[in-house]
């Protein structure tokens, strides 16, 4: 089977991700390392899945930081609208208006169960897959190289991120049994 990653593809820790996370350190509290590492893992997987185009790095980094952030800033598991609002505000403030529609759709659709086909030129589908690679702990790989996935997972440890998601999922199921996972899309 053909692998999608480029041989020798470097695992990266983009400085932009750390810079974007710093204002949220206190808000994230003990989940800071876990969510930041999740975002860096998703960034690396998305770059590999999307073909490693340098022009996409900024978009992927922004989406990675903001895609789940509403969980902590707005203290809700129905977080997609809040995460989208935070990303939009940052993009507008920093003169990246041309990226708004794509970043908004990445965040909105990153838990879509089926493939996103509306705009194949956008990074929505590679990002959706990258998040699933990380959520599954590398069990789902979308033909990413095994060694690359292992390296990313080891370089940026879980730091309790999946335990936090499990705890929040259980809380949500108890409080909203008819809508336990509002972020899931078809």
N, C-alpha and C positions, 0 to 999 in steps of 0.2 A: 504494500500500500504506500502511495506517495505521501510524504510528509509536507506540511504547509510551511513549516518554519525554514528560514534561511540557515544553511550550515554556518555554525559559529555565531549565530544570532546572539548579540550581547544582552544580558539581563541588565536593565537600567533602573536607577533611582533618580527620576527627573527632579531637578531643583524646584521646578514650578510647583510640583505637588507639595513639597515641604513648605514652600512660601504660601500657598493657598490654605494649607491646613493651620498654620500658626495662629491666625485670629480665632480659631475654633478650639484651641487646646483646652481652655477651661470648660467650655460647653461640653466637649466630649469626655472630659474627666478621665476616669480609668479605662474608657473605651478608645482613647486617643490612638495608642499604638496598634490596637486591633483593627480599627477602621482605616487608619492610614496605610497599614500593611496590605489590607484587602484592596484598597484603591491602587496601590503600586502593583500588586499582582495582576489586577484587572487591566491596568495600563499595559503591562508587559504582554499579557495574553492577547489583548486587542491589537497591539502593534504587530505582533506575529501573524494574527489572523487576517489583518487588513493589508498585509504586504509591506509593512515597514516603510511607508512613505514619510519622509521628514516633515512635509507640510502638515501631516495629520497629528503630529506629536502634541501640539498645544491643545487641539480639540479633545484628544483622548485624555490628556491630563486634567483638563477642566471637567469633563464629564465624569471622570473617575472620582474626583474630589467631591463633587456635588451630588452624585446620583443617589446616595442614601442619606445624605446629611440631614435632611428634614426629620429623620427619626429622633435626632438629638436636639436640633434647634427648636423644634415645635413639639417635642415629646409625644409623638404619635407614630403608630405603625401604619397609618394611612398617610404616608409621607411624600408620595410623588408630587402632588401639587406644591408642597412646601420646598422640596428640593429643586423643582423647576423654577420657582420664584427666586430662590437664592442664586441660582446660576444666571438667570436672566438679569438680575440686578448687577451681578459682577460684570457680565458681558457689556451691558449698557454703560456702566461706570468706566470701563476700561477700553471703550471704543471698538468692541468686537461685535457690533450689531449684525454684521454679515453672518456670524456663526449662530445667532440666536435660534433660528428654526431647527437647525440640525442638532444642536446641543439639547434643545427642548425635547425633540423627538427621541433622542438617545435615552434621556432620563425617563421619559414617559413610557417607552417601550422596552426597557431593559429586562423586564420580567415577563415579556410576551412568551407564551408557550409555543406558538408557531412562528415560523420565520417571518421577518419583516421584509416585504418585497416592494413597498411603495416607492422607494427611491434607492436603488442599488448603489448609487454613487456616494451616498451618505455612509457614515460609520455605525449606523444603528445596528445592523445585523452582526458585524464583528464584535461590537461591544456587548450585545445581548449574549453571544456565545462566550465571550471572555468572562462575563460575570457568572455564567453557568459553570464554566471550567473551575472557577474559584469556589463557587458555592458547593460544588460536588467534591471538593478537595482533590481535583485532578482525575476523578473517575471518568468524567465526561471530558473528552479532549479535542473533539472536532479535528482529528488528524494532526494535532500539534505533536511535535517531537517529544517523546517520553522524557528524555534527558533534560530538555528545556523546561518542561512543566515541573519536573522534580527540582531543578535548580531554582526556579522562581519560588516554589513553595518553601524550600529550605532557606533561601536568602531573606525572605520576608515572612517570618513565622506568624501563625494564626493569632497569637496573643489573646486568646479568648473570644475572638470575633464570632465564631460559629456558636459558641455557648450563649453569647449575648442574643444572637438571632433566635436561637431555640427558646430561650427564656421569654423574649418578647412575643414570639409566636404563640407560646402557651398562654401568656397573659391575654393576648388578643382573642384566642379561641374561647377563653372563659368569658370575656366581656362582650364579644361579638360572635356568637356561635354561627349565625347565619351569613357572616361576612368575615371569616377569619383571616384571609389573606387579600386585602383590598388592592394590593399592588400588582397582583397577577392579571395579565391581559391575554385575550385570545387573539 
